[in-house]
Amino acid sequence: MKQSEVDQKLNRTAFADGPRLLADIGATHARFALQTAPGEFRAVRVLKCDDYADIVAMLRSYLADHADITLNHAALAVANPVSGDYIRMTNRDWEFSTDEVRRALGLHTLLVVNDFTALAMSLPGLKPADLMQVGGGKPALNSVIGVLGPGTGLGVSGVIPTVDGFVTLGSEGGHTNFAPADEREYSILQYAWQTWSHVSTERLISGPGMEIIYRAIAKRNGRQVRDLTSQEIMAGALTDKDPLCLEVLECFCAMLGGATANLAVTLGAFGGMFIGGGIVPRMGEWFAQSPFRSRFEAKGRFTSYLSEIPTYVITTPNPAFYGVATILSEHLRGRSGANTLMERVRHLQHELTPAEQRVAQLVLEQPRLVLNEPIADIARLAEVSQPTVIRFCRSLGFLGLADFKLKFASSLTGAIPVRHSQVRVSDSTHDLSAKVIDNTVSAILKFRDQLDVRSIDKAIALVAKAKRVEFYAMGNSRVVALDGQHKFFRFRIPTSAYGDSHLLNLAAELLKPGDVVIAISNSGKLPDLLEAVDVARAAGADVIAITASNSPLAKKASVCLAVDHSEDSTTFLSMISRILQLLLIDILSVGISLDAQQGKLVVEHKAKGEADGRRLLISHLDG
């Protein structure tokens, strides 16, 4: 089958917005897949991280094989703490901005989560066939679950049940101090101390850690050996039955049992302890006979406490895909209010007959009406026959309209997807009000996804050190300029707003280096505004443009804060671009205020004897 035909099949997914890119990126290997439906992962591929200069190059390499696929959403699990937009990987010389990667790949959504947070999120959905139990009893229902797994590092996490789902713990528990349990382990710790002053659990219970244990035990046993990789040690133990390798593997599993027990008593993990990662699953049945479980239960007075807690090895391939897919799905559901049945109707709409498509369109545009009206009214509003309504329901797999309504009602849960809808002359006041609000919300959500945070940072930095800020705007954007002047005045920055074509040039001629102009225009093409910006730049001032990207105004500016929303002047839609411009003013204001409170905006007073001061956000002056 040709790749284009494969991609066409992948594009036909259960998701209305196409397949979703998932990745589990470790320090050594990265695993990729396209999710086409809940629990369905296609085009799975494993890449070596060493083959790529950075994460974008690796992502593009995978996506190059699927050029015909339209991707909107992606989620990556990385072997690293994740606490913000900027990621610096611990076990790999890679660093990146999540937002920059999203824009580089042209995605609407990109989530980056810790790999063991993703693995933990997969646990509630794993089936018995996905696991190998190693000792213990039955898991307690609605109880805390623990997970850890050695690979290049040691991932640690937990899952806490809540009323409406599960909460995962973003943990770096692998970096706790290693605690030896016997004389041999103490000698290994002493060996490691010769190189590292702090020896974490991850330092020894990991792939590289197994290699340290091998060298330490060899030295303790008085043997001269060549260095082996963790893969060679495991092969030596499990295949060649080499005594030294077997001792190393037994010691490794005992250490893992102790670390697992520590996590179990810390979390109170009566829901079970799960072992993942890239090492233990490869041990197969041998692991069940290893010292792991006996060490797990060797807890003195807490032996009986731990003996009831089951321990499992996760044997299903790529379990993190399930977790990262769940996290992405919940994120998208929370953002849009979408529900599975609405997605299903939208996705299958093109496969219905023309008459059934009219029913589908009515469901998508007026879901509450379809839910509440009888079949006769639904048929009349969709301009179809009543049997067509029944056929529509059966095409979706329901017994009839009553069955469809029952499932539809339970899936709505009070939230209707926010999307753009055309305002029509025939719309009632209720309908046009809802559409105007929904269109604005839809534009705001799209604007949020496309926000260029680097440009905002640059704009905040310019305003923060500005000696004077002037707002230039004409027509509808003048209101935004006045709002900006009102807000920026509270920072005690000399601020003015001009909207008259004659005054624009006069004001621009008086500017000096260190001053900032914020020019606001939806089109970015007004000749008078462009001329004033040229004068301001010639005077040495910086210009921040709030306008459409690639417009003449954007090209003249020092920084462009793009607002790419096309207004439809033929309808009764509100001026959404004005709302987006106001949002940018608010974002700048909050950013400057936060910087001021952190003490970053120090004003350099040149007057003799005047102490340095700070620009602070002064109290509201609501009128």
C-alpha positions as CSV (number, residue, x, y, z in Angstrom):
1,M,0.0,0.0,0.0
2,K,1.3,3.5,-0.9
3,Q,2.2,5.9,1.9
4,S,-0.4,8.3,0.7
5,E,-3.1,5.7,1.0
6,V,-1.9,4.9,4.5
7,D,-2.1,8.5,5.4
8,Q,-5.6,8.8,4.0
9,K,-6.6,6.0,6.3
10,L,-4.9,7.6,9.3
11,N,-6.8,10.8,8.6
12,R,-10.1,9.0,8.9
13,T,-10.1,8.9,12.7
14,A,-12.7,9.0,15.5
15,F,-11.6,12.5,16.3
16,A,-13.2,15.4,14.5
17,D,-9.9,17.3,14.1
18,G,-7.8,14.4,12.8
19,P,-5.2,12.1,14.4
20,R,-3.2,13.2,17.4
21,L,0.6,13.0,17.6
22,L,1.9,11.2,20.7
23,A,5.5,10.7,21.8
24,D,7.4,9.2,24.7
25,I,10.9,10.8,24.7
26,G,13.5,9.3,26.9
27,A,17.2,10.1,27.1
28,T,18.1,7.3,24.7
29,H,15.1,6.5,22.6
30,A,11.9,8.2,21.5
31,R,8.7,6.4,20.7
32,F,6.1,8.0,18.4
33,A,2.5,7.2,17.4
34,L,-0.6,8.6,15.8
35,Q,-3.7,8.2,17.9
36,T,-6.7,7.6,15.6
37,A,-9.2,6.7,18.3
38,P,-9.2,6.1,22.1
39,G,-6.8,3.3,22.7
40,E,-5.7,3.0,19.1
41,F,-2.2,3.9,18.2
42,R,-0.9,3.6,14.6
43,A,2.3,4.3,12.8
44,V,4.4,3.4,16.0
45,R,8.1,4.1,15.5
46,V,11.1,4.2,17.7
47,L,13.9,6.7,17.0
48,K,17.4,7.0,18.6
49,C,17.8,10.4,20.2
50,D,21.5,10.5,19.3
51,D,20.6,10.7,15.6
52,Y,19.1,14.2,16.0
53,A,20.4,17.6,16.9
54,D,17.3,18.6,18.8
55,I,13.7,17.7,19.5
56,V,12.2,19.6,16.5
57,A,14.5,17.7,14.1
58,M,13.4,14.4,15.5
59,L,9.7,15.3,15.4
60,R,10.1,16.4,11.8
61,S,11.8,13.2,10.9
62,Y,8.9,11.2,12.2
63,L,6.3,13.5,10.5
64,A,8.1,13.4,7.2
65,D,6.7,9.9,6.6
66,H,3.2,11.3,7.1
67,A,3.2,14.5,5.1
68,D,-0.4,14.0,3.9
69,I,-1.8,13.9,7.4
70,T,-3.3,17.0,9.0
71,L,-2.2,17.3,12.6
72,N,-3.7,19.8,15.1
73,H,-2.9,18.4,18.5
74,A,0.1,16.7,20.0
75,A,1.4,15.6,23.4
76,L,4.9,14.7,24.4
77,A,6.1,12.8,27.5
78,V,9.7,13.6,28.3
79,A,12.1,12.2,30.9
80,N,12.4,15.5,32.6
81,P,10.7,17.8,35.2
82,V,8.1,20.0,33.5
83,S,7.3,23.2,35.2
84,G,6.7,25.7,32.5
85,D,7.2,26.6,28.8
86,Y,11.0,26.1,28.8
87,I,12.3,22.5,29.1
88,R,16.0,21.7,29.7
89,M,16.3,17.9,29.6
90,T,18.2,16.3,32.5
91,N,19.8,13.3,30.9
92,R,20.2,14.8,27.4
93,D,21.7,18.0,26.0
94,W,18.4,19.3,24.7
95,E,16.5,22.3,25.6
96,F,13.4,23.9,24.0
97,S,10.4,26.1,24.4
98,T,7.1,24.3,24.1
99,D,5.5,27.2,22.4
100,E,8.3,27.5,19.8
101,V,8.1,23.8,19.0
102,R,4.3,24.1,18.7
103,R,4.6,27.0,16.2
104,A,7.5,25.3,14.3
105,L,5.3,22.2,13.7
106,G,2.2,24.3,13.0
107,L,0.1,22.7,15.8
108,H,-2.9,24.2,17.6
109,T,-2.0,22.4,20.8
110,L,1.2,20.9,22.2
111,L,1.4,19.5,25.7
112,V,4.7,18.5,27.3
113,V,4.4,16.4,30.5
114,N,6.8,14.3,32.6
115,D,7.1,10.8,31.3
116,F,6.2,9.1,34.6
117,T,3.3,11.4,35.0
118,A,2.1,10.1,31.7
119,L,2.9,6.5,32.7
120,A,1.0,7.0,36.0
121,M,-2.0,8.3,34.1
122,S,-2.1,5.1,32.1
123,L,-2.3,2.8,35.1
124,P,-6.1,3.1,35.9
125,G,-6.8,1.9,32.3
126,L,-4.4,-1.0,32.1
127,K,-5.9,-4.5,31.9
128,P,-4.7,-7.7,33.6
129,A,-3.2,-8.8,30.3
130,D,-1.0,-5.7,30.3
131,L,0.6,-6.6,33.6
132,M,2.6,-9.4,35.4
133,Q,1.8,-9.5,39.1
134,V,4.7,-10.3,41.4
135,G,3.4,-11.1,44.9
136,G,0.9,-9.5,47.2
137,G,-2.9,-9.6,47.3
138,K,-5.6,-7.7,45.5
139,P,-5.5,-4.0,45.0
140,A,-7.8,-1.9,47.1
141,L,-10.4,0.0,45.2
142,N,-10.2,3.8,45.0
143,S,-6.8,3.7,46.6
144,V,-3.5,5.4,45.8
145,I,-1.3,3.8,43.2
146,G,2.5,4.1,43.0
147,V,4.7,3.7,40.0
148,L,8.5,3.7,39.4
149,G,10.7,2.4,36.7
150,P,14.4,2.3,36.0
151,G,15.7,3.2,32.5
152,T,18.3,5.8,31.7
153,G,17.1,7.3,35.0
154,L,14.6,6.4,37.6
155,G,11.1,7.7,37.2
156,V,8.8,8.0,40.2
157,S,5.2,9.0,40.4
158,G,1.8,8.3,42.0
159,V,-1.9,8.3,41.2
160,I,-4.5,9.6,43.6
161,P,-8.2,8.8,43.0
162,T,-10.6,11.7,43.2
163,V,-14.4,12.1,42.9
164,D,-14.2,12.7,39.1
165,G,-11.1,10.9,38.0
166,F,-7.4,10.7,39.0
167,V,-4.6,13.1,39.9
168,T,-1.0,12.3,39.1
169,L,1.9,13.4,41.1
170,G,4.7,15.2,39.3
171,S,7.6,13.7,41.2
172,E,11.4,13.6,41.0
173,G,11.6,10.9,43.7
174,G,14.4,9.2,41.9
175,H,16.7,11.9,43.2
176,T,16.3,11.0,46.9
177,N,19.3,9.7,48.7
178,F,20.1,6.0,48.1
179,A,19.7,4.0,51.4
180,P,21.8,0.7,51.5
181,A,20.1,-2.3,53.2
182,D,23.1,-4.5,53.8
183,E,26.9,-4.6,53.9
184,R,27.2,-5.3,50.1
185,E,25.0,-2.3,49.2
186,Y,27.0,-0.1,51.6
187,S,30.2,-1.1,49.8
188,I,28.5,-0.2,46.5
189,L,27.5,3.2,48.0
190,Q,31.1,3.7,49.2
191,Y,32.3,2.9,45.7
192,A,30.0,5.5,44.2
193,W,31.0,8.1,46.8
194,Q,34.5,8.0,45.3
195,T,33.0,9.8,42.3
196,W,29.8,11.6,43.5
197,S,29.3,13.3,46.8
198,H,25.6,12.9,46.5
199,V,24.5,9.4,45.5
200,S,20.8,9.4,44.6
201,T,18.6,6.3,44.2
202,E,18.6,7.0,40.5
203,R,22.4,6.9,40.4
204,L,22.3,3.1,41.2
205,I,18.8,1.9,40.3
206,S,18.9,2.7,36.5
207,G,20.7,1.5,33.4
208,P,23.9,3.5,34.1
209,G,23.5,2.5,37.8
210,M,23.6,-1.2,37.0
211,E,26.9,-0.6,35.3
212,I,28.2,1.1,38.5
213,I,27.0,-1.9,40.6
214,Y,28.8,-4.3,38.3
215,R,32.1,-2.4,38.7
216,A,31.6,-2.1,42.5
217,I,30.8,-5.8,43.0
218,A,33.7,-6.8,40.8
219,K,36.1,-4.7,42.8
220,R,34.6,-6.1,46.1
221,N,35.1,-9.6,44.8
222,G,38.6,-8.9,43.7
223,R,38.0,-9.4,40.1
224,Q,39.5,-7.5,37.1
225,V,36.7,-7.1,34.5
226,R,36.1,-5.0,31.5
227,D,33.3,-2.5,31.6
228,L,29.9,-3.8,30.4
229,T,26.8,-2.0,29.4
230,S,23.5,-2.7,31.2
231,Q,22.3,-4.7,28.2
232,E,25.4,-6.9,28.3
233,I,25.1,-7.4,32.1
234,M,21.5,-8.6,31.6
235,A,22.4,-10.8,28.8
236,G,25.3,-12.2,30.8
237,A,22.9,-13.0,33.7
238,L,19.8,-14.3,31.9
239,T,21.4,-16.0,28.9
240,D,25.0,-16.9,29.8
241,K,24.3,-17.4,33.5
242,D,27.5,-15.6,34.4
243,P,27.9,-15.6,38.2
244,L,29.0,-12.0,38.5
245,C,26.3,-10.7,36.2
246,L,23.7,-12.8,38.1
247,E,24.9,-11.3,41.4
248,V,24.7,-7.8,39.9
249,L,21.1,-8.4,38.6
250,E,20.0,-9.9,41.9
251,C,21.5,-6.9,43.8
252,F,19.8,-4.5,41.4
253,C,16.4,-6.1,41.9
254,A,16.8,-6.1,45.7
255,M,17.6,-2.4,45.6
256,L,14.6,-1.8,43.4
257,G,12.4,-3.8,45.9
258,G,13.6,-1.6,48.7
259,A,13.0,1.7,46.8
260,T,9.5,0.4,45.8
261,A,8.7,-0.4,49.4
262,N,9.8,3.1,50.5
263,L,7.5,4.6,47.9
264,A,4.6,2.3,48.9
265,V,4.7,3.3,52.6
266,T,5.2,6.9,51.7
267,L,2.1,7.0,49.5
268,G,0.0,4.4,51.3
269,A,-0.3,2.7,47.9
270,F,-2.9,0.0,48.6
271,G,-4.0,0.3,45.0
272,G,-0.7,-1.4,44.1
273,M,2.8,-0.6,43.0
274,F,3.7,-0.7,39.3
275,I,7.1,-1.1,37.8
276,G,7.7,0.3,34.3
277,G,10.7,1.7,32.5
278,G,12.9,0.0,30.0
279,I,14.8,-2.5,32.1
280,V,12.6,-4.6,34.3
281,P,10.0,-5.7,31.6
282,R,13.0,-7.2,29.6
283,M,13.8,-9.5,32.5
284,G,10.6,-11.4,31.9
285,E,9.6,-14.2,34.3
286,W,13.0,-14.2,36.0
287,F,12.1,-11.0,37.8
288,A,9.3,-12.8,39.7
289,Q,12.0,-15.1,41.1
290,S,14.4,-12.3,41.9
291,P,15.0,-10.8,45.4
292,F,12.7,-7.9,44.5
293,R,9.6,-9.1,46.3
294,S,11.4,-10.4,49.4
295,R,13.2,-7.1,49.8
296,F,9.9,-5.2,49.2
297,E,8.3,-7.0,52.2
298,A,11.5,-6.8,54.4
299,K,10.3,-3.8,56.4
300,G,10.4,-4.9,60.0
301,R,7.2,-3.9,61.8
302,F,5.7,-3.0,58.4
303,T,6.2,-6.4,56.8
304,S,2.5,-7.3,57.1
305,Y,1.5,-3.8,55.9
306,L,3.5,-4.4,52.7
307,S,2.7,-8.0,52.2
308,E,-0.9,-7.2,51.2
309,I,0.2,-4.6,48.6
310,P,0.4,-6.1,45.1
311,T,3.3,-5.3,42.8
312,Y,3.1,-5.4,39.1
313,V,5.4,-5.2,36.1
314,I,3.9,-3.3,33.2
315,T,4.4,-5.6,30.2
316,T,2.3,-3.9,27.5
317,P,4.4,-2.0,25.0
318,N,4.4,1.8,25.0
319,P,2.2,2.2,28.1
320,A,3.0,5.9,28.3
321,F,1.0,6.4,25.1
322,Y,-2.2,5.6,27.0
323,G,-1.4,8.1,29.7
324,V,-0.3,11.0,27.5
325,A,-3.3,10.4,25.3
326,T,-5.6,10.7,28.3
327,I,-3.9,13.9,29.4
328,L,-4.3,15.4,25.9
329,S,-7.9,14.3,25.6
330,E,-8.8,15.8,29.0
331,H,-7.0,19.0,28.1
332,L,-8.9,19.4,24.8
333,R,-12.2,18.5,26.5
334,G,-11.6,21.0,29.2
335,R,-10.7,23.7,26.7
336,S,-13.5,23.3,24.2
337,G,-16.2,21.7,26.1
338,A,-16.4,19.1,23.4
339,N,-18.0,15.7,24.0
340,T,-17.5,12.4,22.3
341,L,-20.8,12.2,20.6
342,M,-20.6,15.7,19.1
343,E,-17.2,14.8,17.8
344,R,-18.6,11.6,16.3
345,V,-21.4,13.4,14.5
346,R,-19.0,15.9,13.1
347,H,-16.5,13.3,12.0
348,L,-19.1,11.0,10.3
349,Q,-21.1,13.8,8.8
350,H,-19.5,13.5,5.4
351,E,-20.3,9.8,5.2
352,L,-24.1,10.3,5.7
353,T,-26.6,10.8,2.9
354,P,-27.4,14.4,2.0
355,A,-30.7,14.3,3.9
356,E,-29.0,12.8,7.0
357,Q,-26.3,15.5,6.8
358,R,-29.0,18.1,7.3
359,V,-30.0,16.4,10.5
360,A,-26.4,16.2,11.5
361,Q,-26.0,20.0,10.8
362,L,-29.0,20.7,13.0
363,V,-27.5,18.6,15.8
364,L,-24.2,20.5,15.6
365,E,-25.8,23.9,15.4
366,Q,-28.6,23.5,17.9
367,P,-27.9,20.5,20.1
368,R,-30.2,21.6,22.9
369,L,-33.1,22.0,20.5
370,V,-32.6,18.5,19.1
371,L,-32.5,17.2,22.6
372,N,-35.7,18.8,23.7
373,E,-37.9,18.8,20.5
374,P,-40.1,15.9,19.3
375,I,-39.2,14.1,16.1
376,A,-41.8,16.0,14.0
377,D,-40.2,19.4,14.9
378,I,-36.6,18.0,14.3
379,A,-37.6,16.8,10.9
380,R,-39.3,20.1,10.0
381,L,-36.3,22.2,11.2
382,A,-33.9,20.0,9.3
383,E,-36.2,20.0,6.2
384,V,-36.3,16.2,6.1
385,S,-38.8,13.4,6.7
386,Q,-39.3,11.8,10.1
387,P,-37.9,8.4,8.8
388,T,-34.7,10.3,7.8
389,V,-34.2,11.4,11.4
390,I,-34.5,7.7,12.4
391,R,-32.1,6.7,9.7
392,F,-29.6,9.3,10.9
393,C,-29.7,7.9,14.4
394,R,-29.2,4.3,13.2
395,S,-26.3,5.4,10.9
396,L,-24.6,6.5,14.1
397,G,-25.2,3.1,15.7
398,F,-28.3,3.9,17.8
399,L,-31.6,2.0,18.0
400,G,-33.6,5.2,17.2
401,L,-34.2,8.7,18.3
402,A,-34.9,7.9,21.9
403,D,-31.7,6.0,22.2
404,F,-29.8,8.8,20.5
405,K,-31.3,11.4,22.8
406,L,-30.5,9.4,25.9
407,K,-26.8,9.1,25.0
408,F,-26.6,12.6,23.7
409,A,-28.0,14.1,27.0
410,S,-25.5,12.2,29.1
411,S,-22.6,13.3,26.9
412,L,-23.4,17.0,26.9
413,T,-22.9,17.5,30.6
414,G,-23.9,21.1,30.4
415,A,-21.2,22.1,27.9
416,I,-21.6,22.8,24.2
417,P,-18.5,23.1,22.0
418,V,-17.6,26.7,21.3
419,R,-17.3,27.3,17.6
420,H,-17.8,30.0,14.9
421,S,-21.4,30.3,13.6
422,Q,-22.7,32.5,10.9
423,V,-25.2,35.1,12.0
424,R,-28.3,35.2,9.8
425,V,-31.0,37.8,9.2
426,S,-33.6,35.2,10.4
427,D,-31.9,34.6,13.8
428,S,-33.8,35.4,16.9
429,T,-32.4,37.7,19.6
430,H,-31.5,34.6,21.6
431,D,-29.7,32.9,18.7
432,L,-27.8,36.0,17.5
433,S,-26.7,36.7,21.1
434,A,-25.4,33.2,21.5
435,K,-23.6,33.3,18.2
436,V,-21.9,36.6,18.8
437,I,-20.7,35.4,22.2
438,D,-19.6,32.0,20.8
439,N,-17.8,33.6,17.9
440,T,-15.9,35.9,20.3
441,V,-15.0,33.0,22.6
442,S,-13.9,30.9,19.6
443,A,-11.7,33.7,18.3
444,I,-10.2,34.2,21.8
445,L,-9.3,30.5,22.1
446,K,-7.8,30.5,18.6
447,F,-5.9,33.7,19.5
448,R,-4.5,32.0,22.7
449,D,-3.2,29.0,20.7
450,Q,-1.4,31.3,18.2
451,L,0.0,33.8,20.8
452,D,3.7,34.6,20.2
453,V,5.1,34.8,23.8
454,R,8.5,35.8,22.7
455,S,7.1,39.0,21.0
456,I,5.1,39.7,24.2
457,D,8.3,39.4,26.3
458,K,10.1,41.8,23.9
459,A,7.2,44.3,24.1
460,I,7.1,44.1,27.9
461,A,10.8,44.8,28.1
462,L,10.5,47.8,25.8
463,V,7.7,49.4,27.8
464,A,9.4,48.5,31.1
465,K,12.4,50.8,30.3
466,A,10.5,53.4,28.3
467,K,10.8,57.0,29.2
468,R,7.5,57.7,27.5
469,V,4.7,55.6,25.9
470,E,2.4,57.0,23.2
471,F,-0.6,55.2,21.7
472,Y,-1.4,55.8,18.0
473,A,-4.7,54.5,16.7
474,M,-7.5,55.7,14.4
475,G,-11.1,54.7,14.0
476,N,-12.3,51.6,15.9
477,S,-8.9,51.0,17.4
478,R,-8.9,54.4,19.1
479,V,-10.9,52.9,22.0
480,V,-8.1,50.4,22.5
481,A,-5.5,53.2,22.6
482,L,-7.5,55.0,25.3
483,D,-7.8,51.8,27.3
484,G,-4.0,51.4,27.0
485,Q,-3.3,54.9,28.1
486,H,-5.6,54.5,31.1
487,K,-3.8,51.3,32.2
488,F,-0.3,52.4,31.5
489,F,-0.8,55.7,33.3
490,R,-1.1,53.7,36.5
491,F,2.6,52.6,36.1
492,R,3.6,56.3,36.4
493,I,4.9,56.2,32.8
494,P,4.2,59.4,30.9
495,T,1.5,58.3,28.5
496,S,-0.6,59.8,25.8
497,A,-3.0,58.6,23.1
498,Y,-3.5,60.2,19.7
499,G,-6.0,59.5,17.0
500,D,-6.1,62.6,14.9
501,S,-4.1,62.3,11.7
502,H,-2.5,65.8,12.1
503,L,-1.5,65.3,15.7
504,L,0.1,61.9,15.0
505,N,3.0,63.4,13.0
506,L,3.4,66.3,15.4
507,A,3.6,64.0,18.4
508,A,6.0,61.6,16.6
509,E,8.4,64.4,15.8
510,L,8.8,65.2,19.5
511,L,9.8,61.6,20.4
512,K,13.3,60.7,21.5
513,P,15.4,57.5,21.8
514,G,14.0,55.5,24.7
515,D,10.4,56.4,23.9
516,V,7.9,53.8,22.7
517,V,5.0,54.1,20.4
518,I,2.2,51.4,20.5
519,A,0.5,51.6,17.1
520,I,-2.9,49.8,16.9
521,S,-4.6,49.0,13.6
522,N,-6.7,46.0,12.5
523,S,-5.6,46.2,8.9
524,G,-2.1,47.8,9.4
525,K,-2.6,49.7,6.2
526,L,-3.7,53.3,7.2
527,P,-1.4,55.7,5.4
528,D,-1.5,58.4,8.1
529,L,-0.6,55.9,10.8
530,L,2.2,54.4,8.7
531,E,3.6,57.9,8.1
532,A,3.6,58.7,11.8
533,V,5.3,55.4,12.6
534,D,8.1,56.3,10.1
535,V,8.5,59.7,11.8
536,A,8.7,58.0,15.2
537,R,11.3,55.5,14.1
538,A,13.3,58.3,12.5
539,A,13.3,60.1,15.9
540,G,14.8,57.0,17.5
541,A,11.7,55.6,19.2
542,D,10.7,52.0,19.3
543,V,7.4,50.9,17.8
544,I,5.2,48.1,19.1
545,A,2.5,47.2,16.5
546,I,-0.8,45.5,17.5
547,T,-1.9,44.6,14.0
548,A,-2.2,41.8,11.5
549,S,1.0,39.9,10.9
550,N,2.7,40.7,7.5
551,S,0.9,44.0,7.3
552,P,2.8,47.2,6.3
553,L,2.6,48.3,9.9
554,A,3.9,45.0,11.2
555,K,6.9,45.3,8.9
556,K,7.8,48.8,10.2
557,A,7.6,47.9,13.9
558,S,10.3,46.9,16.3
559,V,7.9,44.3,17.7
560,C,4.7,43.0,16.2
561,L,1.9,41.6,18.4
562,A,-0.1,39.9,15.8
563,V,-3.9,39.9,15.7
564,D,-4.9,37.9,12.7
565,H,-8.7,38.0,12.7
566,S,-10.6,38.9,9.6
567,E,-13.8,40.8,10.3
568,D,-16.8,40.1,8.1
569,S,-18.4,43.5,7.4
570,T,-21.3,41.9,5.6
571,T,-22.8,40.4,8.8
572,F,-23.8,41.7,12.2
573,L,-20.8,40.2,14.0
574,S,-19.2,42.3,16.7
575,M,-15.7,43.7,16.2
576,I,-13.8,40.8,17.5
577,S,-10.5,42.2,16.5
578,R,-11.1,45.0,19.0
579,I,-11.6,42.4,21.8
580,L,-8.3,40.7,20.9
581,Q,-6.5,44.1,20.8
582,L,-7.8,44.8,24.3
583,L,-6.6,41.4,25.5
584,L,-3.1,42.3,24.3
585,I,-3.2,45.5,26.3
586,D,-4.3,43.6,29.3
587,I,-1.5,41.0,28.8
588,L,1.1,43.8,28.6
589,S,-0.3,45.5,31.6
590,V,-0.2,42.4,33.8
591,G,3.3,41.5,32.6
592,I,4.6,44.9,33.4
593,S,2.9,44.8,36.8
594,L,4.4,41.5,37.7
595,D,7.8,42.6,36.7
596,A,7.4,45.7,38.8
597,Q,6.4,43.7,41.8
598,Q,9.4,41.5,41.4
599,G,11.6,44.5,41.5
600,K,12.8,44.3,37.9
601,L,11.7,47.7,36.7
602,V,14.1,50.1,38.3
603,V,13.9,53.6,37.0
604,E,17.2,55.4,36.5
605,H,16.8,58.8,38.0
606,K,19.4,61.2,36.9
607,A,18.4,64.0,39.2
608,K,21.1,64.5,41.8
609,G,20.3,63.1,45.2
610,E,17.2,61.3,44.0
611,A,17.1,57.6,45.0
612,D,16.3,54.8,42.6
613,G,12.6,54.0,42.6
614,R,10.3,51.4,41.2
615,R,7.2,51.8,39.0
616,L,4.4,50.1,40.8
617,L,0.9,49.4,39.7
618,I,-1.1,52.1,41.6
619,S,-4.7,51.6,42.7
620,H,-7.6,51.3,40.4
621,L,-9.2,54.6,39.3
622,D,-12.6,53.3,38.3
623,G,-14.9,55.9,37.1
